[in-house]
Amino acid sequence: MSERTAPTSPHPARAAVAAFVGTTIEWFDFYVYATAAALVFATQFFPPGTDPVVGLMASFATFSVGFFARPLGGIVFGHYGDRLGRKSALVITLLMMGVATFCVGLLPTYEQIGFVAPLLLVVLRFVQGIAVGGEWGGAVLMAVEHAPEDRKTFYGAFAQLGNPAGALLATGSFSLIAAWDTEILYDWGWRLPFLASVLLVLVGLVIRLKVEESPVFEAVRNGEEPSELPVREALRTSWRPLLLGIGILPVAVGGYYIVTTFLQGYGVTEVGISEQVILNGLSLAAFVELVATLAVSWLGDRYGTVRVITIGLVGVIVLAVPQFLVLETGSVGLIFLVLCLMRLAMATVYGPIARVLAQMYPPRARYTSISIAYQVAGAIFGGLSPLVSTALYAATGSILPVAGLLMAMAVVSIVCLAKAPRHRDADLLESAA
């Protein structure tokens, strides 16, 4: 290995903040849809008189469409990002997400245009999925690849902060509207967060355009011709790490929707908890996750990223049953406490995982590889988790199978995490120096 010092980015913090702002906007748009799917889409976009559980399942089915579009977005923008650069790909994904979300806020309801309403909803959800499929991998790589080797977990977590921040903004906005007037929320108030997203997109574009290209991408481009077809290279050279990456992610991308989207629909529809209590509890939990993410990621750099994530997964297993049973107590304080503890465990899993995934794949096809792993996992575990959980509950009348599903996801994640490979960016940068 060369004795020269590897060149480092002069602005790792700027790249990290840009990743945070961009992913916050993308996930806000994504979670606004998730929140509306759990609360109002069943009555707005499906025939009147539909059974509440059937309506909720239909609503979650449209929610799932975005997840199945995400692998396609990962491949398309991964190709673009591996060949032409991470930065331009991220600008396009932000614009796509903003336009699609704004248009959802303008959609007529089922009563106004019939079956065309859910059809248009599905189309716009598909566009959202394409956008977020290309966003996450690029944002994570910009944060991790700009960071020094001994702080990659911490800086990579800034991209992960966008998830709880977006969720907090989404549930918080719906919570404020519900506090104003629940009737307005179900009538037209649900549209406001969708329409407001256009302002956030403009802010995100200004910030994202000021960030330099990834030094790892520049080193690859200066050293050799970028991969002609990154998806082929990824599948040929990294198929085992791709499978491991998918296996690491069930809780991070699927369990998350069980403890948020499904829990929200279950609590309101089946247990009878008020929308205000659930929205406030999830908003507080999102705030806890937001605050905890950087702290647990700092611990990952200090004590070992894999060790910290494993502790979080064990916490998810322990809390899987209590998070649902506590809803039946009706105790607001107890509900808030358990929801916050679960999101703390989720933060311990989700925050540090960016560094693990970013360095599992060789740099030449890394954007494509990380996007395929994350978005395929999202399609399988994220897209189906609320729907499968609702079906399990409808079939058994018990919430325990849903908790068992979450626990099984955590076990799979622990096993695959222990086998994850790693590629050091410092080695590439030293050889390019």
Buried (B, 14 or more C-beta within 10 A) or exposed (E): EEEEEBBBBEBBEBBBBBBBBBBBBBBBBBBBBBBBBBBBBBBBBBEEEBEEBEBBBBBBBBBBBBBBBBBBBBBBBBBBBBBBBBBBBBBBBBBBBBBBBBBBBEBEBBEEEEEEBBEBBBEBBBBBBBBBBBBBBBBBBBBBBBBBBEBBBBBBBBBBBBBBBBBBBBBBBBBBBBEEEBEEBBEEBBBBBBBBBEEBBEEBBEBBEEBBBBBBBBBBBEEEEBBEBBBEBBBEBBEEBBBBBBBBBBBBBBBBBBBBBBBBBBBBBBBEBEBBBBBBBBBBBBBBBBEBBBBBBBBBBEEEBBEBBBBBBBBBBBBBBBBBEBBBEEEBEEBBBBBBBBBBBBBBBBBBBBBBBBBBBBBBBBBBBBBBBBBBBBBBBBBBBBBBBBBBBBEEEEBBBBBBBBBBBBEBBBEBBEEBBEBEBBBBBBEBE
